[in-house]
Amino acid sequence: MTSDRPDRARRREHQRRPERGPVLETARLLGLQLLAVVGIATVIVVVVALVGPDDRTPTSTAADRSSSTPAAPPSSASTRSSTPASSGTSSKASTPATTTSSAPEPTATATPDSALAKVDVLNQSAPGGSAQKVADQLHRAGWDIGRVSDFHGNISTTTVYWLTPDRRRQARQIALNLGGVRVEQGFSTLVDDRISVVLVDKL
């Protein structure tokens, strides 16, 4: 009688304990894995907090940004402020001086058919010095001056004379230089292959 009681008690206790099914076993395994993952994550967080962030990464990133960022163009205000300083006496020194010519511009330019003929300027009755004055005027216009002298004749008005046909056009150009005086074919006492200007009136 006494030996059966312990066996009965063991059987009753065994019957009270619930049997673990497959669902509970799976849940238990998942819980263990979750605890392991949480433990590992906690260890990583603690290690990172103790070691600290890597100082080299922000420095290199900032250096890369500074090297890749283009320089900003100067503002218009700084350009205006620097302009007067650079346009002082140095700009005056670098500017080439312009020269003005006191010689008057010719009223017409020579367009000869061939090479320019020499021009003799002869004074018949114009005031003294007129021949040299007219010779200088024609020389500034580009004509080649030959003889500057007096003329003894009976010409009625200031005239430009030509002897050969190829000098006729040049004689007309000289007449335009002198304000539109008369143009005539010359005579035998004038020099061949030259254009002669006989001054009668003051020009």
C-alpha positions as CSV (number, residue, x, y, z in Angstrom):
1,M,0.0,0.0,0.0
2,T,2.7,2.5,0.8
3,S,4.8,1.7,-2.3
4,D,1.9,2.6,-4.6
5,R,1.4,6.1,-3.3
6,P,4.6,7.6,-4.5
7,D,4.0,6.1,-8.0
8,R,0.5,7.5,-8.0
9,A,1.8,10.9,-6.9
10,R,4.4,11.0,-9.7
11,R,1.8,10.1,-12.2
12,R,-0.6,12.8,-11.0
13,E,2.3,15.4,-11.2
14,H,3.2,14.2,-14.6
15,Q,-0.4,14.5,-15.7
16,R,-0.6,18.1,-14.3
17,R,2.4,19.3,-16.4
18,P,1.3,20.4,-19.8
19,E,3.1,18.8,-22.7
20,R,5.1,21.1,-24.9
21,G,3.8,21.1,-28.5
22,P,5.7,22.1,-31.7
23,V,4.2,25.7,-31.6
24,L,5.6,26.4,-28.1
25,E,9.0,24.9,-29.1
26,T,9.2,27.2,-32.1
27,A,8.2,30.2,-30.1
28,R,10.9,29.4,-27.5
29,L,13.5,29.2,-30.3
30,L,12.5,32.5,-31.8
31,G,12.6,34.1,-28.4
32,L,16.2,32.8,-27.9
33,Q,17.3,34.1,-31.3
34,L,15.6,37.5,-30.6
35,L,17.5,37.8,-27.3
36,A,20.7,36.9,-29.1
37,V,20.2,39.6,-31.7
38,V,19.3,42.2,-29.1
39,G,22.4,41.3,-27.1
40,I,24.7,41.6,-30.2
41,A,23.1,45.0,-31.1
42,T,23.6,46.2,-27.6
43,V,27.3,45.2,-27.7
44,I,27.8,47.1,-31.0
45,V,26.1,50.2,-29.7
46,V,28.3,50.2,-26.6
47,V,31.5,49.7,-28.6
48,V,30.6,52.5,-31.0
49,A,29.8,54.8,-28.1
50,L,33.1,54.0,-26.4
51,V,35.3,54.3,-29.6
52,G,33.5,57.4,-31.0
53,P,32.9,58.3,-34.7
54,D,35.7,58.3,-37.2
55,D,37.2,61.8,-37.4
56,R,38.7,61.3,-40.8
57,T,35.5,61.0,-42.7
58,P,34.0,64.5,-42.1
59,T,37.5,66.1,-42.8
60,S,37.9,64.4,-46.1
61,T,34.3,65.1,-47.1
62,A,34.7,68.8,-46.3
63,A,38.0,68.9,-48.3
64,D,36.3,67.2,-51.2
65,R,33.4,69.7,-51.1
66,S,35.8,72.7,-50.9
67,S,37.9,71.4,-53.8
68,S,34.9,70.6,-56.0
69,T,33.0,73.8,-55.3
70,P,33.8,76.5,-58.0
71,A,34.9,79.9,-56.8
72,A,32.1,82.4,-56.8
73,P,32.4,85.3,-59.3
74,P,33.2,88.7,-57.9
75,S,30.1,90.8,-57.3
76,S,29.3,93.9,-59.3
77,A,29.9,96.1,-56.3
78,S,33.5,94.9,-55.9
79,T,34.1,95.3,-59.6
80,R,32.9,98.9,-59.5
81,S,35.0,99.6,-56.4
82,S,38.1,98.3,-58.0
83,T,37.6,100.1,-61.4
84,P,38.6,103.6,-60.3
85,A,41.8,102.3,-58.6
86,S,42.9,100.6,-61.8
87,S,42.0,103.5,-64.1
88,G,44.2,106.1,-62.6
89,T,47.4,107.5,-63.9
90,S,48.4,104.1,-65.3
91,S,45.6,104.2,-67.9
92,K,46.8,107.7,-69.0
93,A,50.3,106.3,-69.4
94,S,49.2,103.4,-71.5
95,T,46.9,105.4,-73.8
96,P,48.8,106.4,-76.9
97,A,48.8,110.1,-77.6
98,T,46.9,111.1,-80.7
99,T,48.7,113.5,-83.0
100,T,46.8,116.1,-85.0
101,S,48.1,117.4,-88.3
102,S,48.0,121.2,-88.9
103,A,48.0,120.7,-92.7
104,P,44.6,121.2,-94.3
105,E,43.0,118.3,-96.0
106,P,43.1,118.5,-99.8
107,T,39.9,119.2,-101.5
108,A,40.4,116.4,-104.0
109,T,42.9,113.6,-104.5
110,A,44.8,112.8,-107.6
111,T,43.6,109.7,-109.6
112,P,45.9,109.8,-112.6
113,D,45.7,107.4,-115.5
114,S,49.5,106.8,-115.3
115,A,52.4,108.0,-113.2
116,L,52.1,111.4,-111.7
117,A,53.5,114.2,-113.8
118,K,55.6,117.0,-112.4
119,V,53.8,120.2,-111.8
120,D,55.4,123.6,-112.7
121,V,53.8,126.5,-110.8
122,L,54.4,129.8,-112.6
123,N,53.3,133.2,-111.4
124,Q,52.2,135.7,-114.1
125,S,50.5,138.5,-112.1
126,A,49.3,137.0,-108.7
127,P,50.6,138.7,-105.6
128,G,54.2,137.9,-104.5
129,G,54.6,134.5,-102.9
130,S,51.5,133.0,-104.5
131,A,53.5,130.5,-106.6
132,Q,55.2,129.0,-103.6
133,K,52.0,128.9,-101.6
134,V,50.2,127.1,-104.4
135,A,53.2,124.7,-104.9
136,D,53.1,123.8,-101.1
137,Q,49.3,123.2,-101.4
138,L,49.7,120.8,-104.3
139,H,52.6,119.1,-102.6
140,R,50.4,118.4,-99.6
141,A,47.8,117.0,-101.9
142,G,50.3,114.4,-103.2
143,W,51.6,116.1,-106.4
144,D,55.3,116.1,-107.4
145,I,56.3,119.8,-107.8
146,G,58.8,120.7,-110.5
147,R,59.6,124.4,-111.2
148,V,58.3,127.3,-109.1
149,S,59.0,130.5,-111.0
150,D,57.6,133.5,-112.8
151,F,55.8,133.5,-116.2
152,H,55.9,136.3,-118.7
153,G,52.8,136.1,-120.9
154,N,49.2,137.3,-121.4
155,I,47.0,134.7,-119.7
156,S,43.6,136.1,-118.8
157,T,42.9,133.9,-115.7
158,T,44.6,131.3,-113.6
159,T,44.8,128.1,-115.8
160,V,46.1,124.5,-115.5
161,Y,47.7,123.5,-118.8
162,W,48.3,119.9,-120.1
163,L,50.3,119.0,-123.2
164,T,49.8,115.2,-123.8
165,P,46.3,113.5,-123.6
166,D,47.3,111.2,-120.8
167,R,47.9,114.2,-118.6
168,R,44.5,115.8,-119.2
169,R,42.8,113.9,-116.3
170,Q,45.6,114.8,-113.9
171,A,45.3,118.5,-114.9
172,R,41.6,118.4,-114.1
173,Q,42.4,116.9,-110.7
174,I,44.9,119.7,-110.0
175,A,42.3,122.2,-111.0
176,L,39.9,120.7,-108.4
177,N,42.7,121.0,-105.8
178,L,42.9,124.7,-106.6
179,G,39.2,125.3,-106.2
180,G,38.0,124.6,-109.8
181,V,40.2,126.8,-112.0
182,R,40.3,126.6,-115.8
183,V,41.9,123.7,-117.6
184,E,43.3,124.1,-121.2
185,Q,45.6,122.3,-123.6
186,G,49.1,123.8,-123.3
187,F,51.4,125.5,-125.9
188,S,54.9,124.9,-127.2
189,T,56.7,127.1,-124.7
190,L,55.7,124.9,-121.8
191,V,57.8,121.9,-120.8
192,D,56.8,118.5,-122.3
193,D,55.3,115.8,-120.1
194,R,54.6,118.3,-117.3
195,I,51.5,120.1,-116.1
196,S,51.8,123.8,-115.7
197,V,49.8,126.0,-113.4
198,V,49.9,129.7,-114.5
199,L,48.7,132.0,-111.7
200,V,47.0,135.2,-112.7
201,D,44.6,135.8,-109.7
202,K,45.2,135.3,-106.0
203,L,43.9,131.9,-104.9
